Amino acid sequence: MNFLIEEAICKDLERLAPAGKRSQVVNEALRKELDHISRRNAVGKLIESSSAMKKMTTREIVEALTQDRDSH
């Protein structure tokens, strides 16, 4: 896998993260972003299929999202 990191981000990473922790910082940040993308995609799918699904109250939706977040 190849990708480029913007120079400003690279400098911030070097300045803020100790040399032995940089991979961990990058992996944690990437994991959080991928989780965010996954949830956004899931919400999109829910909205698309909402006509075929049982209607949920705001409370039920919040509880389901909380359970999902707690499971990670």
Number of C-alpha atoms within 10 A of each C-alpha: 2 3 5 6 8 8 9 9 10 12 12 10 17 12 10 12 15 11 10 8 11 14 13 11 15 13 11 12 12 12 12 12 12 12 14 12 12 12 15 12 12 12 13 12 11 13 11 11 11 12 9 8 10 8 10 10 9 9 9 11 12 12 12 12 14 11 11 11 11 8 7 6
